[in-house]
């Protein structure tokens, strides 16, 4: 389990994250929502320990994240960002193998190579294994990055939880690949020892896939719970300043959102 | 793995090439030596023979250390270039970028123009010492000016720009010194800024050797971390690399290698820039190959350049910095055109 206690992150005088206490359970898909500037990415970066908090704590399995060594942490948490620029063009297989860096010393073992093959098959990039990363399309690049990031935490660790953080990874994908990726994340998140926390911009994707939602506004938690609990008209108006219309998908019973216009007309 | 095996073959080939050019480099020059002469000179040196003929003494006290110094300096510059391009994630970076070589050149210029200012006199080591101090001090200045307490995304860019600015400052200082200097000091400054291997002796080989080996071995240990840096600071951190510590350690290694090398030979341009590129075009950007490879290729390139510098205008010689570009650039440009390297 992953949790935060009174987490604060200040940049200068401004608190980007303002006393957030939250819990993220294993086996569930947690998504963070909120308007621009709400602190979503900052929270993800704090959770993944890419940033150190100004005050408060991030706890991995009830142990302060700050106390883990870089390598210990790298074996149990992976982060997928929006897009990655690779400075020098590597073959795809080498790039995916980078995900195993925290697990091997000078050269990869048989296990590392086997995991690379598995994740490349999982993300359907096996066919481009020997191509140069620089020759791939934007969507292909992102799938290769998914494979690399999941290679990092592909196997369970005894007595420890694995953590996957997603920082708006869907931004440059078309709708088919968005759904495809979210389905794969769901499969991964369903494992009992995996905590997945992500930021997704598309509210409807969030409704469709999340088990739990955390709605942020101005660095604070506005609502925390199941999609049905969080995505109420009141919360959405407060956070996004738009008037939502909630429709129910007759096939799944899940809510979907349509936005009428700004608040001015009301 | 196949790629790893190909890397090893490539390194072996580079090593053979380096040995071959070194043999050519000690054989030919203002005076050519036969295999017999070379063996006799080596034997004489090893046995401490007192009455060695003059030509053999020249061979063993000048020619051989000069060839070795070429290998060491070339290796330092090549590895420095690989480290800096990897660290800055930028293909146009040179090892001297953080102020090291311009500071060293400024120190050398001071030495030539105002020898009386320096209270120290260590004989032949005075100039290298002053130059090395100049290189280290200017680099320190760049670091101090670029350092901020928040280790953010911008810090590498700030370092790069601060380096450019400080380089410009020292270059104008060198310009001023050569403007006010008279011959022969003015000519010495120009000569030093083009690089020269003519000061090579066994002392310089030992000192530069320590710096080169002392930099190369830890640098190879950082190869994996530098690879991780290719996908950005955040992702390198996520993969368990302490990015802040990596940056400062690698910069320190680079300064050590480049300042010491430059101190003995003057400013040799282009080697540090093009050696990593040539290897990347041929074998790709994996630093586990690139670091050792650029040591071997850097040494080879500088040996060839020095050989050409010595034989093209016999018995006079050209500054090596003029030749490095003439030798390296055509190779570089043709490789650049032949592959889809920059796509």
Contacts between the chains, C-beta under 8 A, distances in Angstrom:
chain1	res1	chain2	res2	distance
A	45	B	234	7.7
A	48	B	238	6.6
A	50	B	234	5.4
A	50	B	237	5.6
A	50	B	238	6.8
A	70	B	237	7.6
A	70	B	240	4.5
A	70	B	241	6.7
A	70	B	242	5.3
A	71	B	240	4.4
A	73	B	240	6.7
A	74	B	238	6.6
A	74	B	239	5.4
A	74	B	240	2.9
A	75	B	240	7.5
A	77	B	238	7.3
A	78	B	238	6.2
A	79	B	234	6.9
A	79	B	235	7.2
A	79	B	238	4.3
A	81	B	232	7.8
A	81	B	234	6.3
A	81	B	235	7.0
A	84	B	231	5.3
A	84	B	232	6.1
A	84	B	235	6.3
A	85	B	231	8.0
A	85	B	232	6.8
A	86	B	230	5.6
A	86	B	231	5.6
A	87	B	86	7.9
A	87	B	89	3.8
A	87	B	90	7.6
A	87	B	229	7.7
A	87	B	230	4.6
A	87	B	231	7.8
A	87	B	285	7.8
A	88	B	91	7.7
A	88	B	230	5.7
A	88	B	280	6.4
A	88	B	284	7.8
A	88	B	285	3.4
A	89	B	284	7.9
A	89	B	285	7.1
A	89	B	343	7.3
A	90	B	230	7.0
A	90	B	284	6.6
A	90	B	285	6.2
A	90	B	286	7.2
A	91	B	3	7.3
A	91	B	284	7.0
A	94	B	3	7.1
A	94	B	284	7.9
A	94	B	286	6.6
A	95	B	231	7.6
A	98	B	227	6.6
A	98	B	228	6.2
A	98	B	231	6.9
A	98	B	239	6.7
A	99	B	239	7.5
A	101	B	224	6.0
A	101	B	227	7.7
A	101	B	228	5.9
A	101	B	239	5.0
A	101	B	240	6.9
A	102	B	239	5.9
A	102	B	240	4.2
A	106	B	224	8.0
A	107	B	1	8.0
A	107	B	4	7.0
A	108	B	1	7.7
A	113	B	1	7.6
A	132	B	343	7.9
A	134	B	343	5.3
A	135	B	340	7.9
A	135	B	343	6.6
A	149	B	238	8.0
A	152	B	238	7.7
A	152	B	239	7.1
